[in-house]
Amino acid sequence: MRNGSTFFRLLLCVGWLVLLVVSVKAVSAMGVDAAGQTFFNDFSHPWRAQFNTDFGLHLLLVAAWMLWRSRSLVAGLLAGLLAIGLGGLFTLVFLLVVSTQEKGDLRKVLLGRHADSGA
């Protein structure tokens, strides 16, 4: 394993733990139901609207990438839906698992099924 992939995986783990703590605090304070309402209500504030639009588009891009790189349509759709629904809580674990499966080969992590064809 390369040092860069070890550092990458460490960052994924730290990021996931930070996000988990913040998420648990939010659910404890406001419940799960408040997430969607807060997200959409924040569009009334210009900067929160900008942030939420950016975040939403990012989630769609990540989901499209997961679908594109996947060897299976069903697995790609499931991963994409989980990325949209859970955000970084899913995506960070997905990247950790894939980077481990691909032994740190970033080309294979990014390209998935397309890495074998030289795409």
RODO-2510 file (C-alpha; in nm, 4 decimals, decimal comma):
residues 119
     n   res          X          Y          Z
     1     m     0,0000     0,0000     0,0000
     2     r     0,1224     0,3454    -0,0872
     3     n     0,1673     0,6210     0,1732
     4     g    -0,0689     0,8481    -0,0204
     5     s    -0,3507     0,5941    -0,0091
     6     t    -0,2957     0,5421     0,3636
     7     f    -0,3231     0,9170     0,4218
     8     f    -0,6313     0,9305     0,1965
     9     r    -0,7999     0,6526     0,3951
    10     l    -0,7097     0,8207     0,7224
    11     l    -0,8712     1,1445     0,6013
    12     l    -1,1822     0,9508     0,4971
    13     c    -1,2062     0,7958     0,8447
    14     v    -1,1518     1,1248     1,0268
    15     g    -1,4031     1,3018     0,8028
    16     w    -1,6602     1,0271     0,8552
    17     l    -1,6173     1,0387     1,2351
    18     v    -1,6533     1,4181     1,2409
    19     l    -1,9632     1,3985     1,0213
    20     l    -2,1083     1,1195     1,2362
    21     v    -2,0671     1,3243     1,5556
    22     v    -2,2279     1,6320     1,3955
    23     s    -2,5100     1,4180     1,2534
    24     v    -2,5821     1,2475     1,5862
    25     k    -2,5886     1,5877     1,7562
    26     a    -2,8325     1,7216     1,4938
    27     v    -3,0619     1,4194     1,5191
    28     s    -3,0515     1,4368     1,8998
    29     a    -3,1354     1,8064     1,9044
    30     m    -3,3940     1,8229     1,6244
    31     g    -3,4827     1,4715     1,5090
    32     v    -3,4494     1,3202     1,1630
    33     d    -3,7677     1,4848     1,0312
    34     a    -3,6186     1,8324     1,0652
    35     a    -3,3429     1,7652     0,8100
    36     g    -3,5513     1,8072     0,4948
    37     q    -3,7568     2,0918     0,6347
    38     t    -3,4441     2,2797     0,7413
    39     f    -3,2725     2,2171     0,4060
    40     f    -3,5638     2,3518     0,2007
    41     n    -3,6541     2,6362     0,4398
    42     d    -3,2957     2,7621     0,4217
    43     f    -3,3515     2,8542     0,0542
    44     s    -3,5103     3,1771     0,1802
    45     h    -3,1626     3,2967     0,2868
    46     p    -2,9440     3,3812    -0,0181
    47     w    -2,6173     3,2314     0,1103
    48     r    -2,7820     2,9219     0,2526
    49     a    -2,9645     2,8822    -0,0790
    50     q    -2,6300     2,9042    -0,2589
    51     f    -2,4731     2,6497    -0,0244
    52     n    -2,7675     2,4088    -0,0439
    53     t    -2,7823     2,4342    -0,4240
    54     d    -2,4093     2,3673    -0,4457
    55     f    -2,4439     2,0757    -0,2041
    56     g    -2,7415     1,9292    -0,3913
    57     l    -2,5627     1,9488    -0,7258
    58     h    -2,2555     1,7913    -0,5681
    59     l    -2,4663     1,5010    -0,4411
    60     l    -2,6150     1,4495    -0,7882
    61     l    -2,2678     1,4561    -0,9452
    62     v    -2,1353     1,2011    -0,6951
    63     a    -2,4394     0,9797    -0,7548
    64     a    -2,3903     0,9992    -1,1330
    65     w    -2,0217     0,9103    -1,0915
    66     m    -2,1081     0,6118    -0,8712
    67     l    -2,3563     0,4885    -1,1302
    68     w    -2,1086     0,5408    -1,4164
    69     r    -1,8164     0,3604    -1,2468
    70     s    -2,0212     0,0690    -1,1186
    71     r    -1,9941    -0,2773    -1,2718
    72     s    -2,3643    -0,3360    -1,2052
    73     l    -2,6581    -0,1070    -1,2847
    74     v    -2,8400    -0,2124    -0,9675
    75     a    -2,5338    -0,1581    -0,7453
    76     g    -2,4674     0,1781    -0,9126
    77     l    -2,8272     0,2936    -0,8645
    78     l    -2,8248     0,1817    -0,5023
    79     a    -2,4937     0,3558    -0,4333
    80     g    -2,6161     0,6728    -0,6052
    81     l    -2,9397     0,6793    -0,4063
    82     l    -2,7527     0,6201    -0,0816
    83     a    -2,5095     0,8999    -0,1677
    84     i    -2,7997     1,1400    -0,2281
    85     g    -2,9863     1,0285     0,0836
    86     l    -2,6978     1,0000     0,3270
    87     g    -2,4376     1,2330     0,1746
    88     g    -2,0903     1,1963     0,3176
    89     l    -2,1941     0,9340     0,5717
    90     f    -2,2289     0,6954     0,2779
    91     t    -1,9843     0,8460     0,0274
    92     l    -1,6862     0,8476     0,2647
    93     v    -1,7417     0,4805     0,3539
    94     f    -1,7919     0,3985    -0,0157
    95     l    -1,4563     0,5580    -0,1004
    96     l    -1,2855     0,3809     0,1900
    97     v    -1,4176     0,0415     0,0788
    98     v    -1,3428     0,0990    -0,2899
    99     s    -0,9910     0,2298    -0,2214
   100     t    -0,9239    -0,0797    -0,0093
   101     q    -1,0667    -0,3151    -0,2731
   102     e    -0,8552    -0,1491    -0,5430
   103     k    -0,5434    -0,1539    -0,3193
   104     g    -0,5021     0,2228    -0,3412
   105     d    -0,4970     0,2348    -0,7215
   106     l    -0,6607     0,5733    -0,7732
   107     r    -0,7181     0,5079    -1,1418
   108     k    -0,9321     0,2039    -1,0548
   109     v    -1,1039     0,3906    -0,7709
   110     l    -1,2088     0,6718    -1,0024
   111     l    -1,2801     0,4765    -1,3211
   112     g    -1,4260     0,1566    -1,1773
   113     r    -1,5345    -0,0744    -1,4609
   114     h    -1,3848     0,1658    -1,7157
   115     a    -1,0307     0,1219    -1,5792
   116     d    -0,9961    -0,2167    -1,7504
   117     s    -1,0944    -0,0783    -2,0907
   118     g    -0,8501     0,2135    -2,0721
   119     a    -1,1290     0,4741    -2,0728
***
